[in-house]
Amino acid sequence: MLKDEELATLKKLLETQYQWPCRYLFKFIVPHNQVPKVKALFPGEDIQLKASRNGNYVGLTVNIHLESADVVIAIYQKASQIKGLISL
C-alpha cells in the first residue's frame, strides 16, 4: 500500500504528465494464480497476457481510457492488495 507522501507525489506526477481524461497504460507481473484478481480490476477491458518461460508468472498489460489521476491511483491501491503483484 502506498503511503500518503507517495500518493501525493504520484498524483502530482500524473497530473503534470497527462491531460485528463486520457488513455493510461498499466503493466503488472503476477503469479499465475493471481491473474483473475488483476483482470477483475479492469472489467470488460482488453488485457494482453504474456506467460513467463516456466508459466509461473504472467505479465498483464492494459491500456484504458480514464477520467483522472485519482482513478489511476485507486486502481494501483486495489492492485497493491494482490499477493505477489509487481507494478511496472
Summary of the structure (lengths in Angstrom):
residues: 88
radius of gyration: 13.4
end to end distance: 15.1
largest distance: 39.3
contacts: 217
relative contact order: 0.28
helix: 38%
strand: 30%
